[in-house]
Amino acid sequence: MGVIILVYLFGGCFMDALAMIMLTIPIFFPVSQALGYDPIWFGVVIVLITEMGVITPPVGVNVYVVHGVAKDVPLEVIFRGVFPMLIALLICNIILLVFPQIALFLPGLMR
């Protein structure tokens, strides 16, 4: 799972989240199924990891979108402002990796 997370994080630095997911899910979803991971949990983790990727330098696609809207704010300020969000997403992903039942609680109520 660590390798899959690193691929998504690295790829998300250079690609849009939707494009990254569409390109890699046909490869990684069967692998996660074979490893015994829950599909809902896998989807939640992948979405969070790709969202980390699109705000991470060097490209950080979403950061450039914000810079396009707020033209008077320097790009360095926007990247510094994104850093606390990156830390929060990292902590959230670590919690989900350690306690996967958090992501599965609400879907479990549907049964």
N, C-alpha and C positions, 0 to 999 in steps of 0.2 A: 504494500500500500504506500510505503514511503517513496518508492520510485515513481509510482503513478502521480503522487502529489507533487513531486519535484518536476515532472514533465509538465503538468498543468500550470504550475507556478511559473516555470521558465517560459513556456509557450504563451501564457497570458501576458507576459511582459511585452511581447511583440505582436500579438493578435487580439482581435476583439473576442470577448467571452463567448458569444454565440458561435462564431466561426470555430473557435478552439473546441468547444463542446461537440459541434457537429462533425468535426474531423476525427476526433479521438474516441467518442463513445462507442462506435462499432468495434474498436479494438479493445478498449479497457473494460467495457461492461461485461463481456463474457469472461474476461480474466477475473474480475471481482466476483462474479457468480461462482466461478470455479474455486476461488479462495474461500467462499462461504460467507461473503459480506451481504448484508441485506440491501436490496436494490434502492429502497427509499433512503436509507442512510447514505449509501454511495452517492445518490443524486444530490443530497443536501451538502455533503462534503465537497463534491466537485463544483457546485455552484459557488460555495464560499471560497474555495481555492482560486477559481477563475476570477472572482471579484477582487481577490488580493492581487492577482496578476495584472489586471487592467489599471491599477493605481500604483504599480511598482515601477520605478525607473529601470531601464533607460528610456523606454518609450512611454509607458503609462498612458494609454489611449484616453481614458476618462479625464486625466489631468489636462490634456491638451484641449478637450472639449470645454472644460471649465475655463481654461485660458482664453478660448475663443469667445466665450460669453463675457468674461470679465477681462477685457483687453487692457485695462489700466493696472491690473495686478501682475507683478513679475512672476515668471514661471517658477523661480526658486521659492518664492513665498507659498505658492500653491503646493509644491512638492513637500515643503516643510509642514504645511497644514494637513496634508494627507497622512503623514507619518503616524499620528496617534490612531487614526482609523486602521492603518495597517497593523499596528500592535494589537488593537482590539480584535480584528479579524483573526490574527494569529492565535490569540488566547482562546477565542471561540472555537477555532479548529482543533486546538489541542484538547479542549474540554470534550468536544464531540468525538475525538479519537479515543479518549480514555473512557468516556461514558456514552456509548452509542445509543443507549436507551433514551436519552434526551430527545434525539431527533425522531425516535420511534414512538414516543408517548402518545401524541395526538392521533397519528394514523392507527395506533393500536386500539384506540377507543371506537374506531369505526367498525370493528368486527362484531 
